[in-house]
Amino acid sequence: MSGGSIVIFILNILGALIIAVLGIMVGLFYKGIDRKLAAMLQSRVGPPIRQPFLDFFKLMIKENIIPENAIPWVFNGAPILALVSTITILFYIPFGPIPALLGNSGDLILIVYLLAIPAIALVTGGFSSGSTYASIGAQREMVLMMSYELPLVTTIIVLGWRLNLAFPGLKVFSLAALSANPIWGLIGPLGFIGALLLFFTLVIVTPAELSIVPFDIPEAETELAGGVLVEYSGRNLALFELANAVKMLVMGALTIALFFPYNLSPLLSLTGFLAYIVDIVFFFFKLFIVIFFEATFIRVAIARFKIDQASTAYLIFLSATGLMGLLLIAIDYII
Amino acid sequence: MSISTYKVPIGPIHPSLAEPMTFNFEISGERIQSVDLAPGDNHRGIEFMGRNRNIVQIIYLAERICGICSASHPFAFCRAVENAAGIEVPLRAEYIRVIIAELERIHSHILWAGIAAEELGFNSVLYLSWKVREEVLDLLEMLTGNRINYGMFMIGGVRRDITEQHIPRIKKTLQYYKDVYQQLEDIFLKDPSIALRTKNVGIMTYEDALHLASVGPTARASGVKKDVRQDQPYSAYADMDIKAITPDVYSGETNGDVYDRIIVRILEVFQSVQIIEYCIDNLPDGEILSEPKIIKLLGLLKKAKGEGVGRHEAPRGEVIHYVKLNEAENPEVWKARAPTYNNLMSWLPMLQRQEVADIPIVIASIDPCIGCMDRVTLVDSNTNKKEVLTREELIKLSIKKTRRILG
């Protein structure tokens, strides 16, 4: 190993640590904003924006109870797996003007796989906790996961495919390439409608990824008393909460990278350091808007679905929407 | 093929239950195969406490049987005592009683609507409907001094008058609920996601409702036109023409599902508004108490002998109080039967073959009040274990007692 590669290796590790810490903090911060906004929409005061941080510290000093009939290593391992896999996604996603840390070694396909791991961790954790409620919750999580994967993957494949048609030489599933050539610039009016449908698909998949109302069926507080998470407490629960907060950031950033990668600095003809600052601020503003519509607004506007209703909604209606988007974009290309 | 099932206990403590009550479910997959109820965790011995108090003190106890029906229980109790002792209530007091009882119905039904929305995971509606409920609570606080336990009822009348100054404030509240009706209808009856979760869920047929002697909105939602205010008009209700509300008034059909129970309750809120409006417009002049001096009243009740029954249509259904006076300071028997006791068994047909996700809303749909309902818990003093008496054992005990009485 040469001297240069060792330096890059160490820099990568440092970068990973910084991104992990920043990602968690930004995720918790947006979670606080989400809670405050939801409270305002429901005409109540709501918690302060720092509440998720307080919750986290409180959970860390609480007792970490492992049920008698749980399998301890699976039960304790699941939250760590969930958090690690979500943080790993952060290394592959560009945040506005900041390119992805490991952008060259992983692409969207990897992200889709990594997105599935927290859900799998929840399922394993639920089944291993030895509670009936958790088992029902875990079954539901599995069904839900299998239902929303198809529309999610449809969206991503179509975007890559369309980019491949436009620039055959490119690594089409790399997020850098996708952000550099946004879908809206490649297509005509018919394809525009198709791309809108794909965007809609991604927006509706997000609440299930984040397990919030109306798709918080695996946790369903009033039905299953917390479902998959019912037996989790203390540090383990805190890790799951962190994973969820980071996932919110990931889904927001993914939506932005796929559909709204535009920056403000070219428009204002700024360069250098100032452009960097403006773009980062603009990115966080976009993130705020996206999270508001993907998470906050949906969760205050609809009642919780039943698992069969959610499954039908994803497997049939949303998949159909995604395929319709594919069809429109294909027709647009042929014409 | 035999279906393998697993047991899921809901309760005694569970987020979807406000009060302790146990449901033992047999579930296969997400479907309920059978359910067994195990009440008896909330017995407070309130009737026993009543037998050690005088009649006026019991009014306050009756008010605290239930936090929501805190006008209905004293209403029924006062009527029972008046019935036993032969006390006439002034007409003005009857009207004020009805106004308070109907205001209570408004707040109870809107409270229920919020809880039902929360059980569906629709928290926004919970907050919005409870915000709407504040208006009537403010009015009740102004009229009676309290938001919940009103302290209005007294044997032979009411304790506080509704004066001229109160009327504009009451009218403002009534107008508020008329204005807000459209919103409530839009939220609860026209929202697609609420309809998705409540239509064809927790069905109780007309026959079941009759067979299980359900009362109140639970029975009316199944098409049983049953309402004490209509069937045996009493108090100021006798001056009005009150019709039991069934869901076909709104939707043209009666399914007996959770959605129909929402319809009945939403419509009843506005029936109550009309009743109060009538009462205010026709409020007669006169006394509000037949005997204002409490010591004299107690003396009178001490000499009374006889039995009395008081019935009232509480927000949850018919509440019955039975009192037996025997020329003593304390009543010999006081028996309160809350509407939830009748509606308890309605859960069995409703929960049959439903999904796990439906459990909270179906349980909430009869608007249960376990604290009102729990009257008896059998405990073996040697082993400290709860016991359940079967029907055969009860019949045996009854025969034994009849023989003993007959000598």
Chai-1 contact restraints between the chains, C-beta under 6 A:
chainA,res_idxA,chainB,res_idxB,connection_type,confidence,min_distance_angstrom,max_distance_angstrom,comment,restraint_id
A,Q42,B,S124,contact,1.0,0.0,6.0,A-B,restraint_1
A,Q42,B,Y127,contact,1.0,0.0,6.0,A-B,restraint_2
A,S43,B,Y127,contact,1.0,0.0,6.0,A-B,restraint_3
A,R44,B,Y127,contact,1.0,0.0,6.0,A-B,restraint_4
A,T132,B,V8,contact,1.0,0.0,6.0,A-B,restraint_5
A,V213,B,G121,contact,1.0,0.0,6.0,A-B,restraint_6
A,E221,B,P15,contact,1.0,0.0,6.0,A-B,restraint_7
A,T222,B,P15,contact,1.0,0.0,6.0,A-B,restraint_8
A,T222,B,S16,contact,1.0,0.0,6.0,A-B,restraint_9
A,T222,B,E119,contact,1.0,0.0,6.0,A-B,restraint_10
A,T222,B,P360,contact,1.0,0.0,6.0,A-B,restraint_11
A,E223,B,A357,contact,1.0,0.0,6.0,A-B,restraint_12
A,E223,B,P360,contact,1.0,0.0,6.0,A-B,restraint_13
A,A225,B,P15,contact,1.0,0.0,6.0,A-B,restraint_14
A,V300,B,S124,contact,1.0,0.0,6.0,A-B,restraint_15
A,I302,B,S193,contact,1.0,0.0,6.0,A-B,restraint_16
A,A303,B,L120,contact,1.0,0.0,6.0,A-B,restraint_17
A,A303,B,G121,contact,1.0,0.0,6.0,A-B,restraint_18
A,A303,B,F122,contact,1.0,0.0,6.0,A-B,restraint_19
A,A303,B,S193,contact,1.0,0.0,6.0,A-B,restraint_20
A,A303,B,I194,contact,1.0,0.0,6.0,A-B,restraint_21
A,A303,B,R197,contact,1.0,0.0,6.0,A-B,restraint_22
A,R304,B,G121,contact,1.0,0.0,6.0,A-B,restraint_23
A,K306,B,E355,contact,1.0,0.0,6.0,A-B,restraint_24
A,K306,B,A357,contact,1.0,0.0,6.0,A-B,restraint_25
